[in-house]
Amino acid sequence: MSLGAEEESGAAAEIHLPAEVNWEMLDKSRFFVLGAALFSGVSAALYPAVVLKTRLQVTHPPPSCLRAAGAILRHEGLRGFYKGFATSLTGTIPARALYMSALEVTKSAVGTATVQLGVPEPAATAAASAVAGLSAAVAAQVVWTPIDVVSQRLMVQGGGGAARYLGGVDAFKKILASDGLRGLYRGFGMSILTYAPSNAVWWASYSVSQRLIWGGISYYAGGIRRLSTAAADGRGRGGGGGALRPDYGTVVAVQGVSAALAGGAAAVVTMPLDTIKTRMQVIDGGDGGRVTIGRTVKRLLREGGWGACYRGLGPRWASMSLSATTMITTYEFLKRLSAKDGSI
C-alpha cells in the first residue's frame, strides 16, 4: 500500500506500507487455530471489564465503578470477575471463526468490486470495511447471542445472593426449559441493531483514521525532508529523497491508535443500544409479559431517565478501546503469522 501526495508539489513524503495480507494469501488452518489461541488470551484479559459493565447496567441504583469493583472483589473474590467466562470462551471460538471468515471474504469481494466500478481507492477501502464489518457482526451473532444470554446471566448472579444457576450448562438447560429457544435468542434483534452498525462504523472509522494518521505523518516527514534538503543545498550538497518505508513496529502503533479511536467512538454511540440489549437478556419480565424493547426502554427511563442508558459507559469505553487496540494488533499479527509461505 502506498500513501503520498506527489501531486501537491512534494508537500508530503510518499509512504510505502507493507502489503496487506488478504483472504487468498492465508493458510486457513493455521489462521483459525492460531486465532482461537490468541483471541482466547485477549478475551481473558478484558473479561473483568465486561463483567463490571454488565453489573452496572442491571443494578438500580447503580454504584460507582470503584464501589462495584470493590463489592465484587470483597464478596466474590477474583473469581467474581470471571463468572461465565468458560461459557463465553466456548462460544467465542466459533463466533470468532465466523466473524473473521465473513469479514475477510466480504472485504475482499466488495473491495475488488468497488475498485472495478471506478470508485477511488480510499473510498473503496472504507466502503469494503464497513460492509465487511456489518456482515461479520450479523454472522457472529447467530452463535454469539445464546452464549451472551447465558454468560450474562452468570455474570450478574452473586454478591451474597443465592445462585440461580450452577454453571453454563445448567443455565442453558433452565433457560431452554422455561423460555424455549426464544429465551436463548432474547435480544437477538437488539444485538443486530447494536453490533451491526457498530461494526460497520468501527471498520470504516478504523480505515479512515489510519489514512488520516499516515497522511499527517507523510506531511510531517515531507516538511522535515524539505528543511534537510534546503540545508544541504546551502552547503553545496544534494538532498536525500526517496519514499518512506515504515517498519512493522510503526505500522502496528498506527493501527493500535486508529483502533482505539474507532473503538472509543463506537462505544459512546452505541451505549444506549447495548444497555437495552443487556437488560433484555438478563432481567426477567416480572409481570409475566414478554420482554420487549419498548418495555425495557420504559423501565430504564423510569429508573433514571436517559442517563440510565449510559450506565457502565466508563468500563465499556475502556473495554472497547482496549479491546479494539488489542484485537486489531493481534488480528494483523495473526494474518502475518498465517500467511502462506512466500505470499508476503
VENURUR-V669975 format. One line per field, one symbol per residue. ss: DSSP state (H for helix, E for strand, - for the rest). A space follows every 10 residues. Layout:
ss->???
This chain:
ss->-EE--HHH-- ----EE---- --HHHE-HHH HHHHHHHHHH HHHHHHHHHH HHHHHHHH-- ----HHHHHH HHHHHH-HHH HH--HHHHHH HHHHHHHHHH HHHHHHHHHH HHHHHH---- HHHHHHHHHH HHHHHHHHHH HHHHHHHHHH HHHHHH---- -------HHH HHHHHHHHHH HHHH---HHH HHHHHHHHHH HHHHHHHHHH HHHHHHHHHH HHHHHHHHHH HHHH------ ---E---HHH HHHHHHHHHH HHHHHHHHHH HHHHHHHHHH HH-------- --HHHHHHHH HHHHHHHHHH --HHHHHHHH HHHHHHHHHH HHHHHHHHE- ----
